[in-house]
Amino acid sequence: MSISTVIKSIQDIMRKDAGVDGDAQRIGQIGWMLFLKIFDDQEQELELTYDHYQSPIPEHLRWSSWATDPEGITGDSLLDFINDDLFRKLKTLTSHTGNTPRGFVVQGVFEDAYNYMKNGTLIRQVINKLNEIDFNRSADRHTFNDIYEKILKDLQSAGNAGEFYTPRAVTQFMVDMTDPRLGESILDPACGTGGFLACSIEHLRDNYVKSVEDREQLQQAIHGVEKKQLPHLLCTTNMLLHGIEVPNQVMHDNSLTRPLRDYGPRDEVDVIITNPPFGGMEEDGIEKNFGSFSTRETADLFMVLIMRRLKRDGRAAVVLPDGFLFGEGIKTRIKQKLLEECNLHTIVRLPNGVFNPYTGIKTNLLFFTKGEPTKEIWYYEHPYPAGYKSYSKTKPMRIEEFKSEKGWWEKREESEQAWRVDIDTIKSSNYNLDIKNPHDADEGPGDPDELLAQYQELQSSIAVIQEQLKNQLAEALERGA
């Protein structure tokens, strides 16, 4: 049975439980269970590797002690054990077992986690399904990202605050082109479920890790910050699965709450790869942390933070919407700072639909190095594959599509997809980075009949929605009467 089928079966079981309300709670419930199972799987490996390894989790609370027997504890006994013993002790774990780094990881994960399920028999059914996945098997381990993709797509609110799953092809391309190396510190300040960090780990292992010493060095390379509890839980689990034994450098925090002036040389990193939330607004007061770059728009604040936290000669790859490229006001000042302090050497312009179904906003990949001002910017317009007019669930973006960019990257020449713009042109346009492909023929506004048909279809959709809203309002008024 495939992992996605197992996860769907688990979600179906949870829908029968009166305590679980909606996709967000289902994902939260799966999340802490996955964490404990994978943590325990890793514990068993560590016990074989290190003679005197001791788990920070008391023996009777370890997944292998209470969850792996399919005929084990169930019903009200299981429910009482989880609520009164497991959660209570894991939320205060370090006070029970001492200040062990892995103990702090467990405590941090369970600090804001909850057991939503109220039926112990259904909990046992979920646990037994999870035990069908063996994360020590390479096949199951390598498909673990499918779990994230599946549960994120099921989270109906995804995208409401600029948060969405970054397609694996985009993640891998950004990591490949930034090329993090062994000995460098790697940060994602808005790491979500850890896609960029996991991809960076795989890149280092595939290209640079050759010895036990290299493996130990890799353990210290990964840094992440995630504001929300659920993605942080999933990210921590993802890091465990990718061999990070103590993922205590993945913090449950908001990167933007610390004043910019408080960051010093010790906070600087070699590589930042991220897809910061855009389209969202930070809470009141956050903007005061950024001095003259005061704004509440999340993506703008992250760009200022990224520039501050990069070391000299540090490299960054960032996903940003078109709005940042042509935006004015604070955005203009941020872009001026970027171009004066960093070499923004490449902007890859992605086509529409890359982030569907989360958002239809057109996006760009910005690659820059800190320490020298920008003299010219190369643009590369990523085309749809032959026969595509958009991406979809059955036709997602694939890493093979970036073969042309990779082939062009080192020996750059202008072409139908690639062009360059000098810094004087950028300055004269008031730092507008939304430079259209000069090789595209001006196709005009489009075919009149096609535009009319699209307009009529849109008007029809609006009329249907208006009618639905009127009916719902009428029903609500009748109930109120």
N, C-alpha and C positions, 0 to 999 in steps of 0.2 A: 504494500500500500504506500502511495506517495505521501510525502510530508504535507502537501497542500490538502490531500484527502483527509489525513489525520486531523489537521487543524479544523477543517470544515466539520468533521464529525464531533470534535470537541465543542465547537460553537453551537451545533445543533443540540448537544446535551445541555449546554448552559441555558439555552432558550427555555428549557423546561423548568428552570430554577426561578423561584419567585424573587430571590434577592438580587438577581443580575438584571439591570435595566439598561439596555442599549449596548451599542458596539464598544463604546469607550470602556465600560465596566468589564465587558467580556475580554477585551484586550488586556486590561489591567490584571484580571484574574489569571489569564494565560501567562502573563509576563512574570509574576512572582514565582509561579510554578516552574516555568522554564528556567528561571535563574537558579532555583534550588537544585533542579535536576542537573543542569550543566555544571554548577559549582561542585556538586558531589562527584560527577564524572571526573572533573579535573582533580579533585582531592584524591581520588583513587590513583591517578597517574602520579601525583606528587608523592604519595606514600611509597610508591615503587621507586621513585627517583631519589628521594632523600630519606636516609635511614631514620632520622629522628623527627620527621615531619609530624606536626600535631595540628589537627583541624581546630579552628576557632569556634566551630559549632559543637555544642555538647552532643555526645554520641547519639542519644535518643532522639535528637532533633534533625539529624542528618537524613537526607532523602532516602538513602539506602536502608535506613533503620525502620522507617515507617511507611514508605510509599511503594517499594518495589514488589512486594508480595501481592499479587492480584486478589488473593483471598484474605488480605490483611484487614486492619482496622477500618471500619466503615460506619455509616449511619450516624447517629447522634454522638457516638464515642469519637468518631473522626472529627466531627464538627467541633466538639468541645476541645479536643486536643489542639486543633489548628487555632481556634480563637483564644483559648485560655493559657495555652502553653507555648506553642510554636511562635505565634506573632508577638506575644507579650515579651518573650525572652530575646527574640531576634531584634526587636526594636531597641533593646537596651543591651545588646550583645557584649560590648566591650566592658561594661561594668561587671559582667559575669565571668569573662574569660581573660581579662587583661587587655592592654592596648596593642593588640596585634594588628598589623596592616590589613590583613585579609578580614579580620574581624570588623574593622572600620568600614570596609567595603560592604559587608553584609548588613551592618547596622544602617549605613547610608541608603541602601536599597530599600530596606523595610521601614525606614523612618516614616515615609508617607504612603506606604502600600497598605492595601486593605483586602480582607477576604469578603467578597460580596456574596458568595453562595451561602444558602441557608439549608440546603439538603445534603446531608453527609453521604447518602447513597449515590447521588449524582456526582459529588466531588470524587468519590472512589472511581466512578466510571471515567471521569476526565483524567484522573491520574493514570489509570490503566492504559488509556489511549496514548498519553504522553510517553509511557514506558515502551511503546512500540518503536520509538525513535532512539537510535543508538548514536549519540553524538561523538562517541569514540571511533565510529566508522567514518572513513574519509568521505564516502558517498553522501551520508547524511549530513556531515559537517559542511561540505561544500554547497549543499542545497539549503543551508539554514537561512541564507538571505531571502529565499523564496517565502519563508515564514513572515519575515518583516514586510515584504512586498504585499503579501496576501492580507495581513492584518491591517496594514496602513491603508490599503485600498478599501477595506471594510469600514474604516473609521470615517463616518459620514461627514464629520466636521473638518476633516483634513483640508487645508487650503484656506480656511476662513481667516487665519491670522498670518498668512504668508508661509505656512508650513506645509511641505509636501515632499514626497519621496523623489529623490534625484535619480533619474534613470542610470542604471549601472554603466551603460556605455559612456555617458557624460562623466561620471565619477572616475572611471578608469582612464579616460583620455586626459582629464585634468591632472591626475596623479602621474601618468606616464610622461606628460610634457613638463611637469614641474620637477620630476625625478628626485624625490627625497632620498638621501643617502645615509648610510650607517654612520652614526656619530652626530647626526643633525637632530634637532628637536622639531617635532611636527605638531602643529596645533590646528584644531577646528574649534573656534570660539562659539559656534552655534551647532554643535555636533549631532543633534537629533539622535537617531538610533545608531550612529557611528559608521555610516557607509564610507565616508572619506577616510576615516581612521583605519577601518578594516582593509580597505583597498591599499592604503599606504603600507600596512603591515605585510600584505601579500607581495607588494612591489619590492620591499626591502628583502624579504625572504627569497624571492625569485632571483634577485640581482646582486645582493651584497652579503647575505648571511652565509658564511662558509664554515664556522666553527662554533664551539660551545661559548667561547668568549663573545663572539658576534651576537649570539642569541641573547646573552645576558645584557649586552649593550642595547639591543632592540627593546628589551623590557622597559628601559627608561626613556625611550624616544617619544612615546605617544602621549599627547595632552589634549583634553577636550573639556568643554563646558556646555552644559545643557540646562536650560531654565526649568523645563517641565518634568514632573516626576516620572510619567510613563515612558517618554523617550529615553530619559536617563537610565531607567531600569533596563530597557531593551539594549541601550548602548553598552552598559556594564556587562550584560550577558554576552553581547556580541564580542567584546574584548576578551572575556574568558574563553569563548569558543575559538578565538584566533590566537590563543596561547599566551595572552598577557596574564601572568599569574596573580598580580596584585594591581588591578586597574584603578588604583586610588588617585591617579592623575586625571581621571574623568570626573569632573566636579559637578555636583548638583547645585547650580548657581546661575545667576544672570550676569553675563560678561559685562553688561553695560552699567551695572550699579556702582562700580568702583570708579572714582574720579580719575580722569585721564592723567592728572598730575601725579598721582600716587604710583604710577607704573615706572619702574626703574630698569636698569640694565639686566637684573636677574629675571625679569619678566619677559625679556625679548627672546624670540625663537627664530630658527633658521627658515622654517617653511610653514606657511599658512595656506590651507586648502579648504574652502568652505562655500556653502550655499546659504547665506544669511537670510532670515525671514524678510520678505519685502511686501509692501502693501499694508503693513501693520503699524500701529502707533504704540510707543512706550508710555508707561504711566507717568503722571505728572511728577516733575522733579528730576527725572533721569537726565533730561537735557542739560541740567545745570552742571553735570559731571564733565561736560565737553567744552566748557569755556566759550570761545568765540564761534564754535561750530554748534551752537545750541539749536537743536531740532528734536522733535519727537518721532520722526520717521526712522523706523528700525534699521533699514538697510543703510541709510546715510550714516547713522551712528557707528554701525559695524565697520564701514569703510574707514572712518577716522581711527577707530580702535585698531584695525588691522595695520594701518601705517605706523601707529605708535608701537605696536608689539613686535614688528619685524626688526631683526638685527640689520645692521649695515650689510649689504650684499644678500640679505634674505630674500626669498622668492615667495610669490603668492599667486594663487589662482582663485578667482572669485566669480560666482554666478550673480549677475545683476540684470534687472529689467531694462528695457529701452528707456523708461522714464528717467533713469539715472543719467543716461547718455545725453539727453537733450534738456534735462531739467535746469532751472535757473535758481537764483537766490542762493540759499545755503549750498545747494548742489554745485553751483558754479564755483564757490569758494573751496569746496572739498575737491573738485576736479583740478582746480589750480594747484592746490597743495599736493595732490597726487602727482601731477606732471612736473612739479618743481623738485619734489623730494624722491621720486621714483622714476624708473624707466618703464613706462607702460608700452611694452614693445609689441603686444599682440592683442587684438580683440577678435574673437571668433563669434560671428553673428549666427545664431541658431534660427532655424525656421519655426514657423508657428506649429503648435501642437506637441512640442517635445515634452511638456509637462502635463499634457492631458492625462486624466480628467481633472486634475487638481486646479489648473489655471490655464487660460488661453493666452496669458500675457507673453509677449515675445521677449526672449532672453538672450544674454550675451555672456561669453566667457572672457574675463579680463585677466591677462597674465602680466605681472610686473615684478621688477627687482628694485629693492630700496638702495639708495645711496648716490645715484646719479640722475640728473634731470632727463626727461624725455626729449629726444631730438626728432623722432618720427614714430608714427604708429602704423604697424601693418594690420590690415583688416583681412579677414578670410570669411567669406560667406558660405556657410555650410549648406549644400543643396540637398533636396530630397533625393532618395534613391530613385532609380528609374521605375516609373509606374506608380509612384506614391504621390498623393496630393496632401496627405497628412499622416500622422502616426496614430495608432490605435492599440487596443489591448492585444489584438492578433497580429499587428504590424508595429512592434515597438522599435525604437532606435537601437541599432546594433553597433558594437565597437568597430566592426569592419568598415563602417561608413567613414571613419576618421582616417582611413588609410591615406587619402589624398593629402590631408593636413599634415600627417606625420612625414610623408615623403617630401613635402614642401618646406617643412619647418627649418631645417638647417641651411638649405640653399634657396633662399627666397627670391622668387621672381614674380612679376605681375602677370596676371592671367584673368580669365573671365571671373574667377572666384576671388582673386587676391589683388589688393591695391594698397598703396601707402600714402600717408598724409603727413606733411612736415609740421613741426610745432608752430611755425609762424601762421600757418593756415588755421590751426586750432585756436590760437590766441585771437586772431582777427575775427573769429566767429563767436567770441566770448565763451570759449571753452566748450562749445557744443561738440560732443563726440559722436553724435548720430550722423555719421557720414555715409551716404548711400553709395552703393556700388556704381562707379562711373562707367562700368562696362555694360550695365543693364540698359536696354533700349527703353525709352519712355513709352510705356504702353497706354498712357492716358487713363481715364477713369474706368475703362472697361466697356464691355458690350452693353448697350442700352437695354436690350430685351432681357439679358441676364440680370442686370441690376434691378430692373423693374420687378422681375419675378422674385428676387431676393427680398425686395421691399414689401411686396404683397404677402410673402410668406411670414415675414416678421410682424406685419400688421395683424395677420390672422392669429399668430401666437399670442400677441399682446391682448387681443380681444378675448381669447379663451381664458387667459389668466385673470383678466378683469372680471369676467363672468364668474369664475371660481371664487374669487375674493368676495364678490357681492353675495354669493350664495352662503359662504362661510360666515360673513358678517350677519346676514339675515338669520341664520341658524343660531348664532351666538346671542343675538338680541331676543329671539324667541325663548331661548333657555333662561335668559336673565329675567324676562317678564314672568 
